[in-house]
Amino acid sequence: MADVRDILELESAPTPEVSKEVILGLRKDGLKKKKEKEVMRRPEGMHRELYALLYSDSNKDLPPLLPTDNVQGYKSVKAKLGMKQVRPWKWMSFTNPARTDGAVLHHWRRTCDQGKEYPFATFNKKIEILKYSDAEYSEHLLCDGWTRLETDTLFDLCHRFDLRWPIIHDRWPSHLASRSMEDLKERYYNVTNTLKKINNLSGPEGKIVNYDADHERRRKQQLIKLWDRTPKQIEEEQQLINELRKIEARKKEREKKTQDLQKLISADTEDARKISKTTKKKLPQTKNAKLDMMPPSLENCTGIKFPDVKSSGVSLRSQRMKLPASLGQKKVKAIEQLLGELNLEMNPMAVEEVCQRFNDLRSDLVLMYDLRTVLLNYVFELQTLKHQCESLMPDKVLEIPEALTINTVEESPSRPRAISEVIDAVATPNTPNRKRKAALEQSNVLRKIKART
């Protein structure tokens, strides 16, 4: 650069003189001044050990844990107490406005509060008791069971004890007639209601209080009886409650079965009408035509609704004869028993004609099973009502008509049995006796409940 400046005849910048001191570094003027490193000072109030964890001279970059607020100091300054002048307190005398005996009491109080009203006097709330004159008593407040002295004593106690009835009843004079708490309340509220009507009081003060003394007496008697029960009586009552719950549960179950039966019967009658109309219009000519006349919606009126097999690929026809999973085990066993009685196979050949008719047969069997179950429930309910009537009226004997009973006489084996006779809706043969015994127990439970109420 110096040669170029000479050619262009430009003034060259003054260069420092090169000397031995400059080369050896003995002169301080010729050296470049290095920037002094900024040293982070430890914040006021922070311990040295904590500051050493946050910052060290070897680390150039400060960690993010370093406080970034501009508040002077590391922690808040403690409150400086004792800087204000202490307020003086004084042992003073005071009177309570709630007391009428003029008693003088003492307590510590601030000097500035001297002469002020006692702060707890605001909680002294008195109930205003109505008063009556001699003329009002003689005209409106006379009562056969109460004298003037007893009424005056009652109102005096109510005024002294602010209608605290247990205390009033306890302080009732012994030389007067013995009165219960309900009698005292009844007399007081009758007098006050009469005075309110006479003076035409309005607002909350004129509100009429309806006090039922007989109800209170019965309520207390019931509580006393409830308290005086023995453990044996409590256990017996709990058993009665459990039996009553079982009776209600059985009643709801019978009502539900009745509703299901009504749905089955209504669906059966409607579909039977549709079938009769179609048979009148088109008479079958061949056996195959009869099978083709079977409506596909016949399972709706029977006890089983077989699912429709819908698959995109190839499926077996035998899948149509599978019983649905929602069918109970009792019904499945009943179907197996009836098919065995009819000498039919459980799984016949899955021909198109056989599938539909086999499903219809099993649906009819399930429908008859449901009807048989409902019939037995009605017979059981009828027997229960009969035993209840006989227990309530032992002199009368209730006879059930033969049309409403089930014929249990064994007939000749040559006669073919109907399906309703084959179906056994109950598991064990001793069930009728057990049901009669349950009916007797149920009637006894009802009698006990009526006796206790």
Sine and cosine of phi, psi and omega as CSV:
sin_phi,cos_phi,sin_psi,cos_psi,sin_omega,cos_omega
0.00,0.00,-0.53,0.85,0.00,-1.00
-0.92,0.39,-0.61,0.79,0.04,-1.00
-0.91,0.42,-0.66,0.75,0.02,-1.00
-0.89,0.45,-0.64,0.77,0.01,-1.00
-0.91,0.41,-0.59,0.81,0.03,-1.00
-0.92,0.38,-0.66,0.75,0.01,-1.00
-0.89,0.46,-0.68,0.73,-0.04,-1.00
-0.99,0.12,0.01,1.00,0.01,-1.00
0.82,0.58,0.70,0.71,0.06,-1.00
-0.99,-0.17,0.52,-0.85,0.03,-1.00
-0.95,0.32,0.73,-0.68,0.00,-1.00
-1.00,0.01,0.49,-0.87,0.01,-1.00
-0.94,0.35,0.59,-0.81,0.00,-1.00
-0.90,0.44,0.76,-0.65,-0.01,-1.00
-0.97,-0.24,0.59,-0.80,0.01,-1.00
-0.93,0.38,0.49,-0.87,-0.02,-1.00
-0.95,0.32,0.75,-0.66,-0.01,-1.00
-1.00,-0.03,0.84,-0.55,-0.02,-1.00
-0.71,-0.70,0.06,-1.00,-0.02,-1.00
-0.91,0.41,-0.59,0.80,-0.03,-1.00
-0.93,0.37,-0.60,0.80,-0.02,-1.00
-0.93,0.36,-0.66,0.75,-0.02,-1.00
-0.92,0.40,-0.69,0.73,-0.03,-1.00
-0.98,0.19,-0.16,0.99,0.02,-1.00
0.98,0.20,0.43,0.90,0.01,-1.00
-1.00,0.10,-0.37,0.93,0.02,-1.00
-1.00,-0.04,0.65,-0.76,0.01,-1.00
-1.00,0.04,-0.34,0.94,-0.05,-1.00
-0.95,0.33,-0.60,0.80,-0.07,-1.00
-0.98,0.18,-0.18,0.98,0.00,-1.00
-0.99,0.12,0.56,-0.83,0.08,-1.00
-0.97,0.24,0.70,-0.71,0.02,-1.00
-0.98,0.22,0.80,-0.59,0.04,-1.00
-0.99,0.11,0.53,-0.85,0.03,-1.00
-0.95,0.31,0.73,-0.68,0.03,-1.00
-0.97,0.26,0.68,-0.73,0.01,-1.00
-0.95,0.30,0.67,-0.75,0.04,-1.00
-0.98,0.20,0.87,-0.50,-0.02,-1.00
-1.00,-0.10,0.82,-0.58,0.04,-1.00
-0.96,0.27,0.80,-0.60,0.01,-1.00
-1.00,0.02,0.58,-0.82,0.00,-1.00
-0.94,0.35,0.79,-0.61,-0.01,-1.00
-0.88,0.48,0.46,-0.89,-0.03,-1.00
-0.94,0.33,0.74,-0.67,0.01,-1.00
1.00,-0.08,-0.17,0.99,-0.01,-1.00
-1.00,-0.04,0.69,-0.72,0.02,-1.00
-0.94,0.34,0.44,-0.90,-0.06,-1.00
-0.91,0.41,-0.61,0.79,-0.01,-1.00
-0.91,0.42,-0.66,0.75,0.02,-1.00
-0.92,0.39,-0.62,0.78,0.02,-1.00
-0.93,0.38,-0.55,0.84,0.03,-1.00
-0.92,0.39,-0.51,0.86,0.06,-1.00
-0.95,0.32,-0.53,0.85,-0.06,-1.00
-1.00,0.09,-0.55,0.84,-0.15,-0.99
-0.52,-0.86,0.60,-0.80,0.13,-0.99
-0.60,-0.80,0.37,-0.93,-0.05,-1.00
-0.92,0.39,-0.45,0.89,-0.03,-1.00
-0.96,0.28,-0.43,0.90,0.00,-1.00
-1.00,0.04,0.84,-0.55,0.02,-1.00
-0.99,0.16,-0.61,0.79,-0.03,-1.00
-1.00,-0.06,0.75,-0.67,0.00,-1.00
-0.99,0.14,0.63,-0.77,0.04,-1.00
-0.95,0.31,0.33,-0.95,-0.04,-1.00
-0.96,0.29,-0.07,1.00,0.00,-1.00
-0.98,0.18,-0.12,0.99,-0.01,-1.00
-0.93,0.37,0.74,-0.67,-0.01,-1.00
-0.88,0.47,0.66,-0.75,-0.07,-1.00
-0.92,-0.39,0.01,1.00,-0.01,-1.00
-0.98,0.21,0.31,-0.95,-0.05,-1.00
-0.99,-0.16,0.17,0.98,-0.01,-1.00
-0.95,0.32,0.71,-0.71,-0.02,-1.00
-0.95,0.32,0.76,-0.65,-0.01,-1.00
1.00,-0.08,0.29,-0.96,-0.05,-1.00
-1.00,0.03,-0.57,0.82,-0.03,-1.00
-0.73,-0.68,0.31,-0.95,-0.06,-1.00
-0.92,0.40,0.56,-0.83,-0.03,-1.00
-0.96,0.27,0.67,-0.75,0.02,-1.00
-0.92,0.38,0.50,-0.87,0.01,-1.00
-0.91,0.40,0.71,-0.71,0.00,-1.00
-1.00,-0.07,0.98,-0.20,-0.03,-1.00
-1.00,0.00,0.28,-0.96,0.07,-1.00
0.98,0.19,0.26,0.97,-0.01,-1.00
-1.00,0.02,-0.42,0.91,-0.02,-1.00
-1.00,-0.04,0.25,-0.97,0.01,-1.00
-0.98,0.20,0.68,-0.73,-0.03,-1.00
-0.96,0.30,0.70,-0.71,0.04,-1.00
-0.98,0.21,0.75,-0.67,-0.07,-1.00
-0.97,0.23,0.57,-0.82,0.07,-1.00
-0.90,-0.44,0.44,-0.90,-0.09,-1.00
-0.60,-0.80,0.59,-0.81,0.06,-1.00
-0.99,0.16,0.95,-0.32,-0.13,-0.99
-0.87,-0.49,0.33,-0.94,0.09,-1.00
-0.98,-0.17,0.50,-0.87,0.02,-1.00
-0.47,-0.88,0.27,-0.96,0.05,-1.00
-0.84,-0.54,0.60,-0.80,0.02,-1.00
-1.00,-0.05,0.87,-0.49,-0.01,-1.00
-0.90,0.44,-0.32,0.95,0.00,-1.00
-0.96,0.28,-0.25,0.97,-0.02,-1.00
-0.99,-0.17,0.62,-0.78,-0.01,-1.00
-0.96,-0.29,0.02,1.00,-0.02,-1.00
-1.00,-0.03,0.00,1.00,0.04,-1.00
0.95,0.32,0.45,0.89,-0.01,-1.00
-0.94,0.34,0.68,-0.73,0.01,-1.00
-0.96,-0.27,0.82,-0.58,-0.02,-1.00
-0.90,-0.43,0.22,-0.97,-0.02,-1.00
-0.74,-0.67,0.51,-0.86,0.09,-1.00
-0.30,-0.96,0.25,-0.97,0.06,-1.00
-0.98,0.20,0.67,-0.74,-0.02,-1.00
-0.46,-0.89,0.46,-0.89,0.03,-1.00
-0.92,0.40,0.51,-0.86,-0.03,-1.00
-0.92,0.40,-0.55,0.84,-0.01,-1.00
-0.94,0.34,-0.34,0.94,0.00,-1.00
-1.00,-0.05,0.20,0.98,-0.03,-1.00
-0.93,0.38,0.72,-0.69,0.01,-1.00
1.00,-0.01,-0.14,0.99,0.02,-1.00
-0.98,0.18,0.28,-0.96,-0.02,-1.00
-0.95,0.31,0.49,-0.87,0.02,-1.00
-0.87,0.48,0.84,-0.54,-0.15,-0.99
-0.90,0.43,-0.50,0.86,-0.04,-1.00
-0.99,0.13,0.04,1.00,0.04,-1.00
-0.94,0.33,-0.33,0.95,0.02,-1.00
-0.93,0.37,-0.37,0.93,0.00,-1.00
-1.00,0.08,0.02,1.00,0.00,-1.00
-0.99,0.11,1.00,0.03,0.00,-1.00
-0.97,-0.23,0.82,-0.57,0.00,-1.00
-0.95,-0.31,0.65,-0.76,0.06,-1.00
-1.00,0.10,0.78,-0.62,0.00,-1.00
-0.99,0.16,0.90,-0.44,0.03,-1.00
-0.99,-0.10,0.79,-0.61,0.01,-1.00
-0.92,0.40,0.55,-0.83,0.03,-1.00
-0.88,-0.47,0.40,-0.92,-0.03,-1.00
-0.75,-0.66,0.42,-0.91,0.03,-1.00
-0.99,-0.14,0.10,-1.00,0.01,-1.00
-0.91,0.41,-0.62,0.78,-0.01,-1.00
-0.92,0.39,-0.67,0.74,0.02,-1.00
-0.90,0.43,-0.62,0.78,-0.01,-1.00
-0.92,0.38,-0.69,0.73,-0.04,-1.00
-0.94,0.35,-0.47,0.88,-0.05,-1.00
-1.00,-0.01,-0.62,0.79,-0.19,-0.98
-0.84,-0.54,-0.37,0.93,-0.20,-0.98
-0.94,-0.33,0.19,0.98,0.02,-1.00
-0.94,0.34,0.64,-0.77,0.00,-1.00
-0.60,-0.80,0.60,-0.80,-0.06,-1.00
-0.92,0.39,-0.63,0.78,-0.08,-1.00
-1.00,0.04,-0.07,1.00,-0.07,-1.00
-0.79,-0.61,0.64,-0.77,0.08,-1.00
-0.99,-0.17,0.17,-0.99,0.01,-1.00
-0.91,0.40,-0.61,0.79,0.01,-1.00
-0.90,0.43,-0.67,0.74,0.01,-1.00
-0.91,0.41,-0.64,0.77,0.02,-1.00
-0.91,0.40,-0.67,0.74,0.03,-1.00
-0.90,0.44,-0.65,0.76,0.03,-1.00
-0.89,0.45,-0.65,0.76,0.01,-1.00
-0.88,0.47,-0.73,0.68,-0.03,-1.00
-0.94,0.34,-0.51,0.86,0.07,-1.00
-0.91,0.41,-0.68,0.73,0.05,-1.00
-0.91,0.41,-0.62,0.79,0.04,-1.00
-0.90,0.44,-0.60,0.80,0.03,-1.00
-0.95,0.32,-0.60,0.80,-0.04,-1.00
-0.96,0.29,-0.64,0.77,-0.13,-0.99
-0.93,-0.36,0.24,0.97,0.14,-0.99
0.80,0.60,0.75,0.66,0.10,-1.00
0.86,0.51,0.52,0.85,0.14,-0.99
-1.00,0.06,1.00,-0.09,-0.22,-0.98
-0.91,0.42,-0.60,0.80,0.08,-1.00
-0.86,0.50,-0.61,0.79,0.02,-1.00
-0.95,0.30,-0.65,0.76,0.02,-1.00
-0.88,0.47,-0.69,0.73,0.01,-1.00
-0.91,0.41,-0.57,0.82,0.01,-1.00
-0.95,0.32,-0.56,0.83,-0.03,-1.00
-1.00,0.00,0.09,1.00,0.02,-1.00
-0.90,0.44,0.77,-0.64,-0.08,-1.00
-0.87,0.48,0.61,-0.79,-0.04,-1.00
-0.98,0.20,-0.38,0.92,-0.01,-1.00
-0.97,0.23,-0.22,0.98,0.08,-1.00
-1.00,0.00,0.10,-0.99,-0.01,-1.00
-0.90,0.44,0.62,-0.79,-0.02,-1.00
-0.93,0.37,0.77,-0.64,-0.04,-1.00
-0.78,-0.63,0.63,-0.78,0.11,-0.99
-1.00,0.08,0.19,-0.98,0.01,-1.00
-0.90,0.44,-0.58,0.81,0.02,-1.00
-0.92,0.40,-0.60,0.80,0.04,-1.00
-0.91,0.42,-0.67,0.75,0.02,-1.00
-0.90,0.44,-0.70,0.72,0.01,-1.00
-0.90,0.44,-0.69,0.73,-0.03,-1.00
-0.88,0.48,-0.68,0.73,0.01,-1.00
-0.92,0.40,-0.67,0.74,-0.03,-1.00
-0.89,0.45,-0.75,0.66,-0.06,-1.00
-0.94,0.33,-0.51,0.86,0.08,-1.00
-0.91,0.42,-0.67,0.74,0.01,-1.00
-0.92,0.39,-0.72,0.69,-0.02,-1.00
-0.91,0.41,-0.62,0.78,0.05,-1.00
-0.90,0.44,-0.62,0.79,0.04,-1.00
-0.92,0.40,-0.67,0.74,0.02,-1.00
-0.90,0.43,-0.60,0.80,0.03,-1.00
-0.91,0.42,-0.63,0.78,0.03,-1.00
-0.94,0.35,-0.60,0.80,-0.01,-1.00
-0.93,0.36,-0.70,0.71,-0.07,-1.00
-1.00,0.08,-0.07,1.00,0.02,-1.00
0.82,0.57,0.77,0.64,0.02,-1.00
-0.96,0.29,0.58,-0.82,0.00,-1.00
-0.84,-0.55,0.25,-0.97,0.00,-1.00
0.99,0.14,-0.34,-0.94,-0.01,-1.00
-0.89,0.45,-0.50,0.87,-0.01,-1.00
-0.94,0.35,-0.47,0.88,-0.03,-1.00
-1.00,-0.05,0.18,0.98,-0.01,-1.00
-0.96,0.29,0.76,-0.66,-0.01,-1.00
-0.99,0.14,0.74,-0.68,0.01,-1.00
-0.97,-0.24,0.88,-0.48,0.02,-1.00
-1.00,-0.09,0.96,-0.29,-0.02,-1.00
-0.94,-0.33,0.85,-0.52,0.00,-1.00
-0.98,-0.20,0.98,-0.18,-0.05,-1.00
-0.94,0.33,-0.61,0.80,0.00,-1.00
-0.89,0.45,-0.64,0.77,0.03,-1.00
-0.90,0.44,-0.65,0.76,0.01,-1.00
-0.91,0.41,-0.62,0.78,0.03,-1.00
-0.90,0.43,-0.70,0.71,0.02,-1.00
-0.90,0.44,-0.62,0.78,0.00,-1.00
-0.89,0.45,-0.68,0.73,0.00,-1.00
-0.93,0.36,-0.60,0.80,0.06,-1.00
-0.89,0.45,-0.65,0.76,0.04,-1.00
-0.90,0.43,-0.64,0.77,0.03,-1.00
-0.91,0.41,-0.61,0.79,0.03,-1.00
-0.91,0.41,-0.68,0.74,0.04,-1.00
-0.90,0.44,-0.63,0.78,0.02,-1.00
-0.91,0.41,-0.58,0.81,-0.01,-1.00
-0.97,0.26,-0.54,0.84,-0.08,-1.00
-1.00,0.08,0.13,0.99,0.00,-1.00
-0.93,0.37,0.58,-0.81,0.08,-1.00
-1.00,0.07,0.32,-0.95,0.04,-1.00
-0.85,0.53,-0.54,0.84,0.02,-1.00
-0.92,0.39,-0.66,0.75,0.03,-1.00
-0.92,0.40,-0.61,0.79,0.03,-1.00
-0.90,0.43,-0.67,0.74,0.02,-1.00
-0.91,0.42,-0.65,0.76,0.02,-1.00
-0.91,0.43,-0.64,0.76,0.02,-1.00
-0.91,0.42,-0.62,0.78,0.03,-1.00
-0.91,0.42,-0.60,0.80,0.06,-1.00
-0.91,0.42,-0.65,0.76,0.04,-1.00
-0.89,0.45,-0.65,0.76,0.02,-1.00
-0.91,0.42,-0.66,0.75,0.03,-1.00
-0.90,0.43,-0.65,0.76,0.04,-1.00
-0.90,0.43,-0.63,0.78,0.03,-1.00
-0.90,0.44,-0.63,0.78,0.05,-1.00
-0.91,0.42,-0.63,0.78,0.04,-1.00
-0.90,0.43,-0.65,0.76,0.02,-1.00
-0.88,0.47,-0.69,0.73,0.02,-1.00
-0.91,0.42,-0.62,0.79,0.03,-1.00
-0.91,0.42,-0.67,0.74,0.04,-1.00
-0.91,0.42,-0.59,0.81,0.02,-1.00
-0.91,0.42,-0.69,0.73,0.04,-1.00
-0.90,0.44,-0.62,0.79,0.01,-1.00
-0.91,0.42,-0.65,0.76,0.04,-1.00
-0.91,0.41,-0.62,0.78,0.04,-1.00
-0.90,0.44,-0.63,0.78,0.03,-1.00
-0.91,0.42,-0.67,0.74,0.03,-1.00
-0.91,0.42,-0.58,0.82,0.04,-1.00
-0.90,0.44,-0.68,0.74,0.04,-1.00
-0.90,0.44,-0.66,0.75,0.04,-1.00
-0.89,0.45,-0.62,0.78,0.03,-1.00
-0.91,0.42,-0.65,0.76,0.03,-1.00
-0.88,0.47,-0.61,0.79,0.05,-1.00
-0.91,0.42,-0.67,0.75,0.01,-1.00
-0.90,0.43,-0.69,0.73,-0.03,-1.00
-0.92,0.40,-0.68,0.73,0.00,-1.00
-0.90,0.43,-0.66,0.75,0.03,-1.00
-0.92,0.40,-0.59,0.81,0.00,-1.00
-0.91,0.41,-0.70,0.72,-0.02,-1.00
-0.92,0.40,-0.65,0.76,-0.01,-1.00
-0.91,0.42,-0.70,0.72,-0.01,-1.00
-0.95,0.32,-0.50,0.86,0.05,-1.00
-0.91,0.41,-0.59,0.81,0.04,-1.00
-0.92,0.40,-0.64,0.77,0.02,-1.00
-0.90,0.44,-0.65,0.76,-0.01,-1.00
-0.91,0.41,-0.65,0.76,-0.01,-1.00
-0.91,0.42,-0.59,0.80,0.02,-1.00
-0.92,0.39,-0.67,0.74,-0.02,-1.00
-0.93,0.36,-0.56,0.83,0.01,-1.00
-0.95,0.31,-0.50,0.87,0.04,-1.00
-0.94,0.33,-0.60,0.80,-0.04,-1.00
-0.96,0.29,-0.68,0.73,-0.08,-1.00
-0.82,-0.57,0.92,-0.39,0.04,-1.00
-1.00,0.04,0.70,-0.71,0.02,-1.00
-0.95,0.31,0.57,-0.82,-0.03,-1.00
-0.96,-0.27,-0.58,0.81,-0.03,-1.00
-0.80,-0.60,0.12,-0.99,0.01,-1.00
-0.91,0.41,-0.62,0.79,0.03,-1.00
-0.92,0.39,-0.55,0.83,0.03,-1.00
-0.92,0.40,-0.59,0.81,0.04,-1.00
-0.89,0.45,-0.64,0.77,0.01,-1.00
-0.93,0.36,-0.56,0.83,0.01,-1.00
-0.95,0.30,-0.36,0.93,-0.02,-1.00
-0.96,0.27,-0.22,0.98,-0.04,-1.00
-0.90,0.43,0.87,-0.48,-0.06,-1.00
-0.93,0.36,0.57,-0.82,-0.02,-1.00
-0.95,0.31,-0.31,0.95,-0.04,-1.00
-1.00,-0.08,0.33,0.94,-0.04,-1.00
-0.93,0.36,-0.44,0.90,-0.02,-1.00
-0.94,0.35,-0.24,0.97,0.01,-1.00
-0.93,0.36,-0.48,0.88,-0.03,-1.00
-1.00,-0.06,0.03,1.00,0.01,-1.00
-0.95,-0.30,-0.07,-1.00,-0.08,-1.00
-0.99,0.15,-0.22,0.98,-0.06,-1.00
-0.84,-0.55,0.71,-0.71,0.11,-0.99
-0.92,-0.39,0.97,-0.25,-0.04,-1.00
-0.98,0.22,0.68,-0.73,-0.01,-1.00
-0.95,0.30,0.55,-0.83,0.06,-1.00
-0.99,0.17,0.80,-0.60,-0.01,-1.00
-1.00,0.08,0.95,-0.32,0.01,-1.00
-0.83,-0.56,0.94,-0.34,0.02,-1.00
-0.67,-0.74,0.48,-0.88,-0.03,-1.00
-0.96,0.28,-0.48,0.88,-0.05,-1.00
-0.99,-0.17,-0.40,-0.92,-0.02,-1.00
-0.99,0.17,0.66,-0.75,0.02,-1.00
-0.71,-0.70,0.41,-0.91,0.03,-1.00
-0.99,0.10,0.60,-0.80,0.03,-1.00
-0.94,0.34,-0.42,0.91,0.00,-1.00
-0.92,0.38,-0.28,0.96,0.05,-1.00
-0.92,0.39,-0.39,0.92,0.03,-1.00
-0.94,0.35,-0.39,0.92,-0.04,-1.00
-1.00,-0.04,0.05,1.00,0.02,-1.00
-0.96,0.29,0.71,-0.71,0.04,-1.00
-0.95,0.31,0.61,-0.79,0.01,-1.00
-0.92,0.40,0.44,-0.90,-0.04,-1.00
-0.94,0.34,-0.36,0.93,-0.01,-1.00
-0.96,0.26,-0.19,0.98,-0.01,-1.00
-0.96,0.27,0.71,-0.70,-0.05,-1.00
-0.95,0.30,0.29,-0.96,-0.01,-1.00
-0.93,0.36,-0.54,0.84,0.02,-1.00
-0.89,0.45,-0.68,0.74,0.00,-1.00
-0.93,0.37,-0.60,0.80,0.03,-1.00
-0.90,0.44,-0.69,0.73,0.02,-1.00
-0.92,0.40,-0.59,0.81,0.04,-1.00
-0.91,0.42,-0.64,0.77,0.04,-1.00
-0.90,0.44,-0.69,0.73,0.01,-1.00
-0.89,0.46,-0.66,0.75,0.00,-1.00
-0.90,0.43,-0.69,0.72,-0.03,-1.00
-0.93,0.37,-0.63,0.78,0.04,-1.00
-0.91,0.42,-0.58,0.82,0.08,-1.00
-0.92,0.40,-0.61,0.79,0.05,-1.00
-0.91,0.42,-0.56,0.83,0.00,-1.00
-1.00,0.06,0.05,1.00,0.00,-1.00
0.85,0.53,0.70,0.71,0.04,-1.00
-0.92,-0.40,0.46,-0.89,0.00,-1.00
-0.98,0.22,0.50,-0.87,0.05,-1.00
-0.96,0.29,-0.57,0.82,0.00,-1.00
-0.78,-0.63,1.00,0.10,0.00,-1.00
-0.96,0.29,0.07,-1.00,0.03,-1.00
-0.90,0.44,0.74,-0.67,-0.10,-1.00
-0.99,0.13,0.90,0.44,0.11,-0.99
-0.99,0.12,0.40,-0.92,-0.06,-1.00
-0.87,0.49,-0.64,0.77,0.01,-1.00
-0.94,0.33,-0.62,0.79,-0.06,-1.00
-0.95,0.33,-0.60,0.80,-0.06,-1.00
-0.85,0.53,-0.78,0.62,-0.07,-1.00
-0.91,0.41,-0.70,0.71,-0.06,-1.00
-0.95,0.31,-0.56,0.83,0.04,-1.00
-0.92,0.39,-0.63,0.78,0.07,-1.00
-0.91,0.41,-0.64,0.77,0.02,-1.00
-0.90,0.43,-0.63,0.77,0.02,-1.00
-0.89,0.46,-0.72,0.69,0.00,-1.00
-0.92,0.40,-0.54,0.84,0.06,-1.00
-0.91,0.41,-0.66,0.75,0.05,-1.00
-0.90,0.43,-0.61,0.79,0.02,-1.00
-0.90,0.43,-0.66,0.75,0.02,-1.00
-0.92,0.39,-0.62,0.78,0.04,-1.00
-0.89,0.46,-0.70,0.72,0.04,-1.00
-0.91,0.42,-0.56,0.83,0.06,-1.00
-0.89,0.46,-0.70,0.71,0.02,-1.00
-0.90,0.43,-0.67,0.74,0.01,-1.00
-0.90,0.44,-0.64,0.77,0.02,-1.00
-0.90,0.43,-0.65,0.76,0.01,-1.00
-0.89,0.45,-0.70,0.72,0.00,-1.00
-0.91,0.42,-0.62,0.79,0.02,-1.00
-0.88,0.48,-0.70,0.71,0.02,-1.00
-0.91,0.43,-0.57,0.82,0.05,-1.00
-0.91,0.42,-0.64,0.77,0.03,-1.00
-0.92,0.39,-0.63,0.78,0.04,-1.00
-0.90,0.43,-0.66,0.75,0.04,-1.00
-0.89,0.45,-0.67,0.74,0.03,-1.00
-0.91,0.42,-0.62,0.78,0.04,-1.00
-0.90,0.43,-0.68,0.74,0.05,-1.00
-0.90,0.43,-0.60,0.80,0.03,-1.00
-0.89,0.45,-0.72,0.70,0.03,-1.00
-0.90,0.44,-0.59,0.80,0.03,-1.00
-0.89,0.46,-0.72,0.69,0.00,-1.00
-0.91,0.40,-0.56,0.83,0.05,-1.00
-0.91,0.42,-0.69,0.73,0.03,-1.00
-0.90,0.44,-0.66,0.75,0.00,-1.00
-0.93,0.37,-0.53,0.85,0.03,-1.00
-0.96,0.29,-0.57,0.82,0.02,-1.00
-0.98,0.18,-0.56,0.83,0.01,-1.00
-0.82,-0.58,0.99,0.13,-0.07,-1.00
-0.92,0.39,-0.35,0.94,-0.03,-1.00
-0.96,0.27,-0.45,0.89,-0.06,-1.00
-0.98,-0.18,0.56,-0.83,0.04,-1.00
-0.90,-0.44,0.85,-0.53,-0.02,-1.00
-1.00,-0.02,0.85,-0.52,0.01,-1.00
-0.97,-0.22,0.77,-0.64,0.02,-1.00
-1.00,-0.01,0.76,-0.65,0.04,-1.00
-0.87,0.50,0.49,-0.87,-0.02,-1.00
-0.91,0.42,-0.46,0.89,-0.01,-1.00
-0.92,0.39,-0.39,0.92,-0.03,-1.00
-0.99,-0.12,0.04,1.00,0.01,-1.00
-0.96,-0.29,0.33,-0.95,0.03,-1.00
-1.00,-0.05,0.76,-0.65,-0.01,-1.00
-0.98,0.22,0.93,-0.38,-0.03,-1.00
-0.96,-0.28,0.18,0.98,-0.02,-1.00
-0.96,0.28,0.73,-0.68,0.01,-1.00
-0.97,0.24,0.80,-0.60,0.00,-1.00
-0.99,-0.15,0.03,-1.00,-0.05,-1.00
-0.91,0.42,0.58,-0.81,-0.02,-1.00
-0.94,0.33,-0.24,0.97,0.00,-1.00
-0.94,0.33,-0.44,0.90,-0.02,-1.00
-0.97,0.26,0.76,-0.65,0.04,-1.00
-0.92,0.38,0.68,-0.73,-0.03,-1.00
-0.99,0.12,0.54,-0.84,0.06,-1.00
-0.99,0.16,0.23,-0.97,-0.03,-1.00
-0.92,0.40,-0.60,0.80,0.01,-1.00
-0.90,0.44,-0.46,0.89,0.05,-1.00
-0.98,0.18,-0.48,0.88,-0.02,-1.00
-0.96,0.28,-0.62,0.79,-0.07,-1.00
-0.93,0.36,0.77,-0.64,0.07,-1.00
-0.92,-0.38,0.97,-0.26,-0.05,-1.00
-0.98,0.19,-0.21,0.98,-0.02,-1.00
-0.91,-0.42,0.54,-0.84,-0.15,-0.99
-0.97,0.26,-0.70,0.71,-0.14,-0.99
-0.92,-0.39,0.45,-0.89,-0.02,-1.00
-0.96,0.27,-0.34,0.94,-0.04,-1.00
-1.00,0.03,0.20,0.98,-0.06,-1.00
-0.90,0.44,-0.66,0.75,0.01,-1.00
-0.84,0.54,-0.68,0.73,0.04,-1.00
-0.89,0.45,-0.65,0.76,0.02,-1.00
-0.91,0.42,-0.60,0.80,0.02,-1.00
-0.92,0.38,-0.63,0.77,0.04,-1.00
-0.89,0.45,-0.65,0.76,0.04,-1.00
-0.90,0.44,-0.65,0.76,0.04,-1.00
-0.91,0.42,-0.58,0.82,0.04,-1.00
-0.91,0.42,-0.66,0.76,0.04,-1.00
-0.90,0.45,-0.68,0.74,0.03,-1.00
-0.90,0.44,-0.62,0.79,0.01,-1.00
-0.90,0.43,-0.66,0.75,0.03,-1.00
-0.90,0.43,-0.62,0.78,0.04,-1.00
-0.90,0.43,-0.63,0.78,0.03,-1.00
-0.89,0.45,-0.69,0.73,0.01,-1.00
-0.90,0.45,-0.62,0.78,0.02,-1.00
-0.90,0.43,-0.64,0.77,0.02,-1.00
-0.90,0.44,-0.66,0.75,-0.01,-1.00
-0.90,0.43,-0.68,0.74,0.02,-1.00
-0.91,0.43,-0.61,0.80,0.00,-1.00
-0.91,0.41,-0.60,0.80,-0.02,-1.00
-0.97,0.26,-0.54,0.84,0.02,-1.00
-0.98,0.19,0.00,0.00,0.00,0.00
